[in-house]
Structure formats: structure tokens, C-alpha cells
């Protein structure tokens, strides 16, 4: 079994932000890149992500989490010239939804029409 400090070290080695939230949208973990990326830094841990998003984003996050409970694995939530951000489900070994995290990718190249499915 891998211990929590080892997993934190692995996540901290990633250059992209990783922010993990539970099924109540409460931030449970941020890697070093996420702490540096978000203006509020570590103060987001323990806070609801719904509180720091507008009504439209709140609705989207709630709807996507509901779809994750129905089997969705991932949904593209931001696609702009800086990056693509996905909301990705976290499940336990029995398939129960524990929460989700934001996953970053570089922006897609012009002419790339690929879309992400569930």
C-alpha cells in the first residue's frame, strides 16, 4: 500500500495544478502547482468551490458531478487559448464517487475538432 506522503510527493512533482474536491465540492487537496496557480492558495483547502464560482459555473459543476454518479468519467469544462481543463471523477475500488479533480492540458491546436466523451 502506498502511503499518503508518497502520493502527495508524486502529485507535487506534477507541473500542472491538481485540485481535488469531495462530493460536496469542498477542496480536500491541492498540489504545489495548484497552490501557486490559485490566488487564494492553500486557503481554498476546506472551502466549497461553489463559493468561488459564478452561478453558471456552480450549475455546471453540480450537473457534472451528478453525471459522474451516473457513470461519467470526465468532462471538458474550459477550452481556451491558455489551456483545456477537465473535471475528472475519483472513485473508490467499489466504483463509488469520492469526488473529482481538475485536470489540465495544453490548448488544442487550430483545426483540432476532437471532443471528449464520457
C-alpha positions, 0 to 999 in steps of 0.5 A: 500500500502506498502511503499518503506522503508518497502520493502527495510527493508524486502529485507535487512533482506534477507541473500542472495544478491538481485540485481535488474536491469531495462530493460536496465540492469542498477542496480536500487537496491541492498540489504545489502547482495548484497552490501557486496557480490559485490566488487564494492558495492553500486557503481554498483547502476546506472551502466549497468551490461553489463559493468561488464560482459564478452561478453558471459555473456552480450549475455546471459543476453540480450537473457534472458531478451528478453525471459522474454518479451516473457513470461519467468519467470526465468532462471538458469544462474550459477550452481556451487559448491558455489551456483545456481543463477537465473535471475528472471523477475519483472513485473508490475500488467499489466504483463509488464517487469520492469526488473529482479533480481538475485536470489540465492540458495544453490548448488544442491546436487550430483545426483540432475538432476532437471532443471528449466523451464520457 
